[in-house]
Amino acid sequence: MNASTRRTALLGATAPAALAAAIGCSGPAVNRATDGATTSQGQGGGEPAGEIVFLNLGAADEMGIYDQVRDRFQALYPKGKVTIDLVPSAELSQKLQALMAAGSPPDVFNVGYNEVSTYVAANGLLDLERTVQQRAKELGVDDFFPGEIDRYRYKGHLWAIPHSGGVQVIPYNADLLASASIRPPGPAWTWDEYLDAAKRLTQPGADGVARYGSTTGSWQSWVYTNGGRIVDDAGRRCLLASTEAIDALQFWQDLTWKHQVAPPPEALRAQNAESMMRAGRLAMNVGLVRADVGRLVQGAAFKVEAARHPRKKTARAQGVSNAAGVSKATKAPALAVAFAFFYSGEGQLVRLDAGRSIVPARRSVARSPVYLDKVLPREQNQLFVSLKEGGDWLPYPEVIVPNFTEFNRIVNEEIGALRDNRRTAADVARSLATRLDAHLSAG
């Protein structure tokens, strides 16, 4: 089966036009030029050529998958050569920064949403704004889910091409809910309904709680679903001192310490949430993405279902996103940008066909059988697509902020006191607003 035939098989009988353009089905003319590409490559508007290195997170046993990604890209761009380097997630940032410091960065590399400001400050990313603005239709920009591209705009410029991510949901033990006569959560599930279910599913034991109704999940999702925000649209002011945010943080804390429906930190240190759920000691696990749900389903002795995060004022929960950035130092920018767009389309189809539990950034990929009919039942896979299509998610924080490492350190320090019940939500929120305002204004 040649590359073209295999592509059709992955996509189904008719490949959507936007995705076809983005992954190069229309021929080598796609992705010919980028900002400065024609002068630096000397291609004069011809087919992208040269050699590039793609640094990505991954394990050694995934190399076969990425060999397919490389081969299909090179079949579309025979004048280009791609070398793929996979490193564990925990080591990727350190290796990338070391390569940048040594003056030999990879041409394309995985960029987490919160890493953009770091790489921009280091002058390490190619500005993609002009390319995408001028050739949006050709590159299939409208094929991305709402907001996907915009999330990687910082200081008025686009710095990376999103390829995958996820939105937090709640997998639950459907057998336990049925035994407690609790109706399956619906699309408009509220905080009150969720708390009532969690209380009914919690069972005291002789030496403490024998079964917890739920985990707490991420505090960010509770803030978002109560209509609160973490920072303003400009990324210059913390908004956690609002009534909506404080109420959400208090609710998050109360799940553990007041209502006692969620395991406290020491219980989770003794046995993590997934193990608790498998052992029948946990009914609902808040804040998991598709990869987590897929892992939970494997070998589960009970029926696993998934529901969207409960809402109070809005439907938006926390989500995560990953993208491909192009090094400003690349000697083959046209080829590198071509690869970034290819990876967001056919590259993700290859990964999905191999059973990887990702949620793609492109609609066309998410509507393909290799996404909808693998890992989870179709209706659960569709849930993640519906959340993306509806824009029912926000990253943490909502916009890219300078020096996220320090931003996150401050947040973790303050939230730790809330999680351990050492301080009230109002006190933590006020302290966060003061400290983060100082950090953001300095940045």
VEXMIMAR-753163 format. One line per field, with one value per residue (C-alpha): residue number from 1; residue in three letters; x, y, z. Coordinates in Angstrom, 3 decimals, decimal comma. Last residue first. Example, Ala and Ser with C-alpha at 12.3 -4.5 7.8 and 13.67 -1.06 7.14 Angstrom:
pos = 2  1;
code = SER  ALA;
x = 13,670  12,300;
y = -1,060  -4,500;
z = 7,140  7,800;
***
This chain:
pos = 443  442  441  440  439  438  437  436  435  434  433  432  431  430  429  428  427  426  425  424  423  422  421  420  419  418  417  416  415  414  413  412  411  410  409  408  407  406  405  404  403  402  401  400  399  398  397  396  395  394  393  392  391  390  389  388  387  386  385  384  383  382  381  380  379  378  377  376  375  374  373  372  371  370  369  368  367  366  365  364  363  362  361  360  359  358  357  356  355  354  353  352  351  350  349  348  347  346  345  344  343  342  341  340  339  338  337  336  335  334  333  332  331  330  329  328  327  326  325  324  323  322  321  320  319  318  317  316  315  314  313  312  311  310  309  308  307  306  305  304  303  302  301  300  299  298  297  296  295  294  293  292  291  290  289  288  287  286  285  284  283  282  281  280  279  278  277  276  275  274  273  272  271  270  269  268  267  266  265  264  263  262  261  260  259  258  257  256  255  254  253  252  251  250  249  248  247  246  245  244  243  242  241  240  239  238  237  236  235  234  233  232  231  230  229  228  227  226  225  224  223  222  221  220  219  218  217  216  215  214  213  212  211  210  209  208  207  206  205  204  203  202  201  200  199  198  197  196  195  194  193  192  191  190  189  188  187  186  185  184  183  182  181  180  179  178  177  176  175  174  173  172  171  170  169  168  167  166  165  164  163  162  161  160  159  158  157  156  155  154  153  152  151  150  149  148  147  146  145  144  143  142  141  140  139  138  137  136  135  134  133  132  131  130  129  128  127  126  125  124  123  122  121  120  119  118  117  116  115  114  113  112  111  110  109  108  107  106  105  104  103  102  101  100  99  98  97  96  95  94  93  92  91  90  89  88  87  86  85  84  83  82  81  80  79  78  77  76  75  74  73  72  71  70  69  68  67  66  65  64  63  62  61  60  59  58  57  56  55  54  53  52  51  50  49  48  47  46  45  44  43  42  41  40  39  38  37  36  35  34  33  32  31  30  29  28  27  26  25  24  23  22  21  20  19  18  17  16  15  14  13  12  11  10  9  8  7  6  5  4  3  2  1;
code = GLY  ALA  SER  LEU  HIS  ALA  ASP  LEU  ARG  THR  ALA  LEU  SER  ARG  ALA  VAL  ASP  ALA  ALA  THR  ARG  ARG  ASN  ASP  ARG  LEU  ALA  GLY  ILE  GLU  GLU  ASN  VAL  ILE  ARG  ASN  PHE  GLU  THR  PHE  ASN  PRO  VAL  ILE  VAL  GLU  PRO  TYR  PRO  LEU  TRP  ASP  GLY  GLY  GLU  LYS  LEU  SER  VAL  PHE  LEU  GLN  ASN  GLN  GLU  ARG  PRO  LEU  VAL  LYS  ASP  LEU  TYR  VAL  PRO  SER  ARG  ALA  VAL  SER  ARG  ARG  ALA  PRO  VAL  ILE  SER  ARG  GLY  ALA  ASP  LEU  ARG  VAL  LEU  GLN  GLY  GLU  GLY  SER  TYR  PHE  PHE  ALA  PHE  ALA  VAL  ALA  LEU  ALA  PRO  ALA  LYS  THR  ALA  LYS  SER  VAL  GLY  ALA  ALA  ASN  SER  VAL  GLY  GLN  ALA  ARG  ALA  THR  LYS  LYS  ARG  PRO  HIS  ARG  ALA  ALA  GLU  VAL  LYS  PHE  ALA  ALA  GLY  GLN  VAL  LEU  ARG  GLY  VAL  ASP  ALA  ARG  VAL  LEU  GLY  VAL  ASN  MET  ALA  LEU  ARG  GLY  ALA  ARG  MET  MET  SER  GLU  ALA  ASN  GLN  ALA  ARG  LEU  ALA  GLU  PRO  PRO  PRO  ALA  VAL  GLN  HIS  LYS  TRP  THR  LEU  ASP  GLN  TRP  PHE  GLN  LEU  ALA  ASP  ILE  ALA  GLU  THR  SER  ALA  LEU  LEU  CYS  ARG  ARG  GLY  ALA  ASP  ASP  VAL  ILE  ARG  GLY  GLY  ASN  THR  TYR  VAL  TRP  SER  GLN  TRP  SER  GLY  THR  THR  SER  GLY  TYR  ARG  ALA  VAL  GLY  ASP  ALA  GLY  PRO  GLN  THR  LEU  ARG  LYS  ALA  ALA  ASP  LEU  TYR  GLU  ASP  TRP  THR  TRP  ALA  PRO  GLY  PRO  PRO  ARG  ILE  SER  ALA  SER  ALA  LEU  LEU  ASP  ALA  ASN  TYR  PRO  ILE  VAL  GLN  VAL  GLY  GLY  SER  HIS  PRO  ILE  ALA  TRP  LEU  HIS  GLY  LYS  TYR  ARG  TYR  ARG  ASP  ILE  GLU  GLY  PRO  PHE  PHE  ASP  ASP  VAL  GLY  LEU  GLU  LYS  ALA  ARG  GLN  GLN  VAL  THR  ARG  GLU  LEU  ASP  LEU  LEU  GLY  ASN  ALA  ALA  VAL  TYR  THR  SER  VAL  GLU  ASN  TYR  GLY  VAL  ASN  PHE  VAL  ASP  PRO  PRO  SER  GLY  ALA  ALA  MET  LEU  ALA  GLN  LEU  LYS  GLN  SER  LEU  GLU  ALA  SER  PRO  VAL  LEU  ASP  ILE  THR  VAL  LYS  GLY  LYS  PRO  TYR  LEU  ALA  GLN  PHE  ARG  ASP  ARG  VAL  GLN  ASP  TYR  ILE  GLY  MET  GLU  ASP  ALA  ALA  GLY  LEU  ASN  LEU  PHE  VAL  ILE  GLU  GLY  ALA  PRO  GLU  GLY  GLY  GLY  GLN  GLY  GLN  SER  THR  THR  ALA  GLY  ASP  THR  ALA  ARG  ASN  VAL  ALA  PRO  GLY  SER  CYS  GLY  ILE  ALA  ALA  ALA  LEU  ALA  ALA  PRO  ALA  THR  ALA  GLY  LEU  LEU  ALA  THR  ARG  ARG  THR  SER  ALA  ASN  MET;
x = 7,190  7,383  3,667  2,941  5,024  3,638  0,084  0,853  1,904  -1,031  -3,673  -2,294  -2,361  -5,976  -6,939  -5,133  -6,870  -10,285  -9,798  -8,940  -5,543  -3,859  -6,376  -3,680  -5,098  -5,398  -1,808  -0,646  -2,627  -0,312  2,955  1,647  0,541  3,858  5,799  3,449  4,174  7,905  7,918  5,511  8,116  5,906  2,229  0,388  -3,364  -6,038  -3,672  -3,950  -5,778  -9,493  -12,247  -15,760  -14,795  -17,868  -15,842  -13,305  -15,933  -17,823  -14,634  -13,929  -17,476  -17,154  -14,451  -16,866  -19,650  -17,269  -16,216  -12,628  -9,147  -10,115  -13,235  -13,536  -9,858  -8,887  -12,429  -11,841  -13,839  -11,035  -8,584  -10,884  -11,535  -7,852  -6,237  -6,225  -7,260  -4,589  -4,756  -2,279  -3,629  -1,213  -3,852  -4,014  -0,285  -0,468  -3,510  -1,626  1,185  -1,397  -2,693  -0,816  2,414  1,942  1,556  4,799  6,541  5,760  7,037  10,339  10,621  10,119  12,466  15,434  18,480  16,711  17,895  14,444  13,445  9,999  7,387  5,106  2,157  0,712  -2,506  -4,154  -7,707  -9,435  -13,205  -15,601  -19,318  -20,264  -22,185  -22,234  -20,851  -20,046  -17,047  -18,097  -18,984  -17,166  -18,216  -16,231  -18,067  -16,359  -13,471  -11,183  -8,540  -7,833  -10,547  -8,301  -5,566  -8,026  -9,458  -6,000  -5,147  -8,480  -7,970  -8,792  -10,104  -12,324  -12,145  -15,546  -16,436  -13,325  -12,562  -13,543  -9,966  -9,635  -10,770  -8,290  -5,495  -6,395  -6,605  -3,181  -2,726  -0,715  0,064  -3,575  -4,664  -2,172  -3,528  -7,140  -9,514  -12,671  -16,217  -15,260  -17,906  -15,904  -12,264  -12,007  -14,819  -14,522  -11,208  -12,619  -15,771  -13,593  -11,559  -14,767  -16,222  -12,952  -12,878  -16,453  -16,112  -13,052  -9,628  -8,406  -8,326  -4,550  -3,457  -1,091  -2,005  -3,743  -6,934  -7,069  -5,643  -7,073  -10,713  -14,051  -17,326  -18,004  -16,966  -13,618  -12,795  -13,802  -11,687  -8,647  -8,841  -7,852  -9,612  -11,245  -11,495  -14,873  -17,333  -14,753  -15,033  -14,097  -13,717  -12,244  -11,246  -14,632  -15,662  -17,735  -19,206  -19,081  -21,303  -24,256  -22,035  -20,406  -23,811  -25,123  -21,929  -22,290  -25,935  -25,106  -22,170  -24,435  -24,668  -25,806  -24,470  -25,957  -24,527  -25,819  -28,737  -27,871  -29,783  -26,892  -26,351  -26,426  -23,770  -21,586  -21,923  -21,144  -17,760  -16,858  -14,599  -14,839  -13,659  -10,709  -10,097  -7,234  -4,292  -2,999  -1,316  -1,038  1,187  3,657  4,772  1,998  2,532  0,685  2,623  1,835  -0,327  -0,267  -3,788  -5,046  -4,344  -6,521  -9,234  -12,004  -10,887  -8,425  -9,752  -10,041  -6,227  -6,192  -2,753  -4,030  -6,858  -4,610  -1,902  -1,235  -2,204  -0,485  2,792  2,721  2,182  4,747  7,455  10,334  11,076  14,303  14,722  15,281  12,301  10,234  11,331  10,294  7,044  6,011  6,623  3,128  1,434  3,874  6,144  7,310  10,264  11,110  14,545  16,397  18,668  22,442  23,787  25,007  22,543  19,742  20,780  20,886  17,456  16,033  17,553  16,172  12,720  12,518  13,730  10,465  8,616  11,003  13,093  12,390  14,661  13,288  15,508  13,748  15,096  13,578  13,831  11,260  8,588  5,360  7,172  9,420  6,383  5,109  8,458  8,924  5,484  6,007  9,359  7,524  5,309  8,294  10,042  7,205  8,919  11,770  9,427  8,137  8,531  9,594  12,672  12,266  15,524  15,546  17,406  16,969  14,188  10,868  9,593  10,140  9,378  12,905  14,453  17,425  16,871  17,439  15,951  12,861  12,183  12,235  8,745  7,546  7,231  6,578  4,061  1,816  3,235  4,488  1,178  -2,511  -2,488  0,083  -0,993  -2,630  -4,289  -5,914  -6,922  -8,727  -10,307  -11,790  -10,462  -13,206  -13,384  -11,941  -9,124  -6,820  -7,563  -7,130  -3,714  -2,697  -3,591  -1,528  1,474  1,555  0,000;
y = 40,114  42,364  43,084  39,376  38,473  41,253  40,419  36,771  37,491  39,715  37,623  34,402  35,839  36,927  33,496  31,651  33,697  33,331  29,590  29,077  27,964  24,797  22,397  20,356  21,212  24,876  25,101  23,281  25,782  28,555  26,799  25,328  28,746  30,426  27,644  27,846  31,519  30,883  28,188  30,221  32,903  35,202  34,300  32,503  32,977  31,057  29,763  26,816  25,908  26,505  24,138  23,990  25,295  23,550  21,568  20,561  19,374  17,609  15,867  14,615  13,273  11,609  9,336  8,343  7,641  5,677  3,287  3,887  3,031  3,019  3,577  7,369  8,177  5,755  6,097  9,771  12,631  13,655  13,811  16,085  18,322  19,014  19,352  15,606  13,949  11,422  7,870  6,179  3,049  2,711  4,145  7,128  7,795  7,523  9,795  12,272  12,507  12,802  16,059  18,054  16,336  17,549  21,122  20,944  19,068  21,751  24,327  22,456  22,016  25,720  26,600  24,502  26,044  26,084  28,722  30,165  26,685  25,558  24,735  21,716  21,866  20,375  21,280  20,674  21,242  22,660  22,795  25,199  24,496  27,733  28,843  25,766  23,005  19,333  18,089  16,037  12,419  9,136  5,506  2,552  -0,731  -2,813  -5,273  -2,858  -4,595  -1,600  0,983  2,902  3,298  4,687  7,056  8,406  8,849  10,567  13,190  12,838  15,603  13,912  10,201  8,873  5,740  5,116  2,163  -0,520  -1,813  -0,502  2,912  2,977  1,943  4,793  7,266  6,502  4,401  5,400  8,876  9,219  8,480  11,023  13,706  13,327  11,023  12,720  12,523  14,032  16,779  19,246  18,231  16,571  18,018  21,178  22,168  22,150  23,967  26,605  27,050  27,443  30,011  31,961  31,945  33,124  35,799  37,229  37,094  34,646  37,319  37,710  40,609  41,027  38,103  40,459  38,415  38,503  35,805  32,879  33,188  32,390  31,396  28,624  26,003  27,760  27,893  24,251  23,270  25,092  23,288  20,078  16,879  16,526  12,738  11,103  9,009  7,505  3,907  2,235  5,522  5,064  2,015  0,272  1,658  4,634  4,550  7,422  6,867  8,778  11,729  11,790  11,630  14,586  16,494  15,907  16,929  20,105  20,935  20,586  18,068  19,872  17,248  14,380  12,323  8,736  8,483  7,415  4,381  3,501  0,176  2,035  4,493  1,638  -0,261  2,868  3,274  6,775  8,606  12,370  14,621  16,942  18,114  16,878  17,743  17,217  18,865  22,572  24,605  26,908  30,523  32,782  36,507  39,299  39,155  35,452  33,422  29,725  29,655  31,243  28,096  25,843  28,438  26,592  23,163  23,184  22,627  26,366  26,512  24,120  25,136  26,339  28,261  30,001  30,909  34,591  34,656  31,342  32,364  35,845  34,561  31,752  33,508  31,040  30,029  30,178  33,854  32,838  34,976  33,236  29,868  30,692  32,376  29,289  26,767  26,977  25,539  22,661  22,859  19,692  20,310  21,165  22,179  20,720  23,178  23,221  26,419  24,692  26,655  25,567  21,939  22,185  23,847  21,059  18,350  19,868  20,382  16,825  14,951  14,460  13,599  10,806  11,420  10,727  11,968  11,922  12,562  13,972  14,275  16,494  16,405  13,588  15,775  13,753  10,416  12,059  12,847  9,322  7,841  10,124  9,423  5,691  5,800  7,696  4,711  2,353  4,626  4,266  1,455  3,840  6,153  9,547  13,302  14,951  16,350  16,604  17,030  18,593  18,077  19,997  20,588  22,352  22,189  25,356  28,970  30,232  27,261  29,217  27,807  31,005  33,283  31,192  30,451  33,982  33,688  30,472  29,213  25,914  24,620  22,980  22,989  19,438  17,897  18,449  15,633  17,591  17,102  20,520  20,399  17,043  18,213  21,227  19,198  16,501  13,067  11,026  7,250  7,007  8,997  6,107  4,216  7,359  7,960  4,359  4,743  7,939  6,497  3,306  0,000;
z = 33,561  36,621  36,359  36,168  39,224  41,386  40,364  41,085  44,659  45,548  43,778  45,234  48,757  48,328  46,972  49,781  52,486  50,870  50,379  54,032  55,303  56,590  55,025  53,246  49,799  50,734  51,967  48,841  46,742  47,947  47,175  43,934  42,689  43,473  41,755  38,773  38,167  38,668  35,985  33,825  33,260  31,182  30,842  28,035  28,367  30,244  32,898  32,752  29,561  29,046  28,025  26,592  23,152  21,784  19,280  21,926  24,376  21,589  20,442  23,974  24,254  20,847  22,203  24,955  22,463  20,228  22,980  24,121  22,808  19,101  16,998  17,015  16,488  13,736  12,363  11,460  12,951  15,315  12,412  10,432  13,434  14,008  17,450  18,010  21,285  22,197  23,487  21,130  19,474  16,537  14,200  16,538  16,158  12,378  12,268  14,433  11,894  9,144  10,544  13,195  12,126  8,557  9,793  11,796  8,968  6,408  8,906  9,148  5,374  4,787  7,662  6,459  8,140  11,491  13,979  14,710  15,780  14,707  17,341  17,351  19,732  22,889  24,678  28,036  29,215  32,264  32,408  30,720  31,111  32,853  35,952  38,192  36,015  36,457  34,426  31,427  31,997  31,436  31,807  33,124  33,640  36,303  36,515  34,688  32,584  30,348  31,018  33,413  30,796  28,268  30,865  31,635  27,941  27,352  30,061  33,758  36,027  38,587  39,456  40,507  42,532  44,624  46,896  44,362  44,078  40,519  41,713  44,564  42,215  39,868  42,745  44,166  47,297  50,384  49,098  48,107  51,681  53,016  50,667  51,826  49,922  48,624  50,030  53,374  53,089  55,146  54,638  51,243  49,143  51,223  49,641  46,101  47,262  48,920  45,744  43,741  46,137  46,046  42,238  41,810  44,513  42,768  44,466  41,796  39,089  38,697  36,501  33,547  31,290  28,872  28,936  32,724  34,959  36,942  35,956  37,550  35,900  38,398  35,846  35,428  39,140  39,607  36,601  38,004  41,347  39,590  40,588  44,002  44,013  44,301  46,292  48,601  49,736  52,999  54,830  58,290  60,303  60,492  57,116  56,009  52,492  50,005  46,959  48,381  49,263  45,809  44,113  46,133  45,397  41,637  41,631  43,544  41,237  38,229  35,364  32,199  29,763  31,808  34,664  34,813  37,260  40,782  42,071  44,433  42,627  39,306  40,430  41,654  38,368  36,340  38,040  36,944  34,534  35,056  32,229  31,647  28,106  25,963  23,788  20,287  17,278  17,935  15,569  17,357  17,786  16,499  17,105  18,885  22,139  22,390  20,047  20,810  22,216  19,003  16,990  19,137  19,800  18,021  16,744  13,868  10,339  9,770  9,587  6,613  5,382  2,021  3,626  6,171  3,674  4,301  7,975  8,703  7,093  8,619  12,152  12,161  14,208  14,507  18,086  20,119  20,925  24,567  25,611  22,939  24,301  27,854  26,781  24,805  27,580  29,094  26,027  25,767  22,772  21,039  18,765  15,176  13,858  16,841  18,664  18,047  19,622  22,789  24,912  22,592  22,866  26,674  26,735  24,614  26,787  29,980  28,476  27,139  30,205  32,117  28,906  28,021  24,878  21,204  18,400  14,865  11,842  8,792  5,238  2,578  -1,205  -1,316  0,304  0,213  0,552  3,148  5,267  4,987  5,943  8,945  10,406  9,813  11,616  14,347  15,031  15,057  17,544  20,038  21,972  22,829  24,722  23,696  23,961  20,751  19,049  15,255  13,321  9,862  6,584  3,342  0,869  0,505  -3,107  -5,075  -4,075  -4,693  -2,921  -1,606  1,807  3,783  1,165  0,472  4,114  5,515  7,011  5,495  1,953  0,252  2,771  0,147  -3,391  -2,783  -3,665  -2,929  -0,404  1,584  5,157  5,441  2,070  2,702  6,149  4,727  1,927  4,135  3,096  1,497  1,786  5,263  6,790  7,598  4,403  2,317  3,868  3,191  -0,467  -0,787  1,044  -1,029  0,000;
***
